[in-house]
Amino acid sequence: MAYAIKTEIEDPQAETFVFAGQKTMYVGKHIAEGDVVFLFASENEGGQGLIARGVVTSSEPTPRRPDLERQTPRVS
């Protein structure tokens, strides 16, 4: 399955990317090793839009916070 992540990316030329506690788009809470991911450098943060396509090497869901009624799924 393919997923998308839109975030501020400091070095779009980097060979690898690591994201901690990142909001995911389109049912991203199911992202897993081997999945395809499209990286979008957020235009709101000065980015250029789609910058890379990659493969997930590992993922881990961010634990839910009991004090929040609704929480956007996040993964690292």
N, C-alpha and C positions, 0 to 999 in steps of 0.2 A: 504494500500500500504506500501511497505517497502523502507526504505531509508538508505543511508550510510553517515557517517561523519568520515573523517580522519583528525586528528589533534594531537597536543601535549597534552597528558593527564598526569597531574602531579601525581595524585593518582588513579591508576587503580583499587584499592580496594574500592573506595568510593561507597556509596549506591546510591547517586544521582549525576548527572552531569548537569552543566549549561554552555551553550556556547553562547557568544555574538558576533554578526556579523560574524557568521561562514559560510564559503563556504560549499555548499552542493554538493553532487554528484548525478547524474542520476535524473534530473528534480526535485531537492530538493526544488525549490522555491514554490512547492505546498504542502510541508510538513504541517501537521495539527495535532491537538490534537487527540490522539488515534492511530496514525500511528506507525508502528514498525520502530525502528532505530537500525542499527548495528554500533557500535563504534569501530573504528580502531585507535590504538595508533600509530602514524606515526613512521615508522621505521627510517625516516630521522631525527627524533628528539629523537632517542634512544628508541622508543617504541617497543612493541612485536607483532604488527598486531592486529587482531580481539581480543577485550577484553570483549565486552559485547553486549547484545541484550536488548533493552528496549522499552518502550512505551513513546511517546511524550505526555507531560502533558500540554504544551502550546507552541505556536510559534508565531513569529511576523516577517514579512519581513523587511529587512533593506531598508530604502528609497534609491532610485536611486540617484546618483550624476549627476547633469546636465553637469558638466565639463568633464565627461568621455564618449567617444564614445561607448565603449563596457565595460560593467561591469558584472562581475560574480555575479549571484544571491547569496545573503547572507540572513541568517535568524538568529534570536536570540530565 
